[in-house]
């Protein structure tokens, strides 16, 4: 899997583009691991020290890091986390079963 990265206007945020769909529709924004319990992908990325926000869209993942960290120290960990997530076959966000509602 080849994941492209792209700068954003915020120097603390990078866009990761894996070349496959992340979400079928819409977006999801997670400001902490506590709010990411329904997202195996975001939860995995929050396990990386220094990740402070994860934003999922249909075709990219934005990750915001703590300002005191340098991208050289965390970028490869994020790339590995994304690749490991895709190797598990888990969805980016768990779907809600209508029968549970």
N, C-alpha and C positions, 0 to 999 in steps of 0.2 A: 504494500500500500504506500503510495506516495502522497504526502500531505503538503500542500503549499501553505505558505504563511504570507500574510499581508499586513502592513502597518495600518494603523487607524489614526485619527486625529489625536487620540489620547495615547501618549507614549507608554502608559502603563498597561495598555490593552493591545493584544495581537489577535488577528483573525486567522483561524486555522481552517483550511479548505481541503477536506479529504477526497473530494471528487465523487462522492456519493451522497444520497439524501440523508439528512440528519432527522428531520421531522417531515411528516407528510404535509402538514399545513401549519401556519402560524409560527409563533416564537415562544420561548420560555426563558425567563430571566431568574437566576438564582443568586441571591446576595450572600448566602452562607450554606454550609453543609446541612444545617438543620432544616433549611427550606428545600433541600434537594433530595429528600427521601424517596420521591417518586421517579427520580431520574438516576438510573445506574451509571450513565455517562458522567453527569455532573458530580455525583457522589465520588466517583473514582478520581476525577480531577481535583476535587476539594481535599482528597487525601494527600495531595502534593503540598508540602510546606510552601507558603507564599502565595497560593491561589486565593484571591479574595472575591472573585465574581465569575460566574459562568453564564453565558448567553447562548442559547441554541436557536438556530434558524433552520430553514429548509435545507440549505446547502453549505452552511458554515457554522463554526463554533468560535465565539469570542471568549477569550480568557483575559481577565484582569489580574495583575499581580500586585503584591505589596510594593509600595514605592521604593523601599530601601533595598530591594533585590534587583539584580541586573538580569536582563533577558538571557544572557549567556549562561547563567547558572540554573535557569528553570525551563527554558524552551525545550531542551531535549527530553526532560522528564514529562512535559505535557504531551509532546509528540508520541512518546512511548505509551503514556496512559491512553491516548486516543486509539493507537494501534492495538493495545491489549484489549480495550473495550470491544472493538470490532471483531477481534478473534474469538470472543466469548459467544457471539451471536445474540447477546442481550439487546433490547431496544434502547434508544436514547432516553425515552420516557416510557414507563409502564402504562399500558392502556388500562382504563377503568372498565371493569366488567359490569355491564348494565344489570346483571342479575344481583349484584351486590348492593345496588342502590335501593 
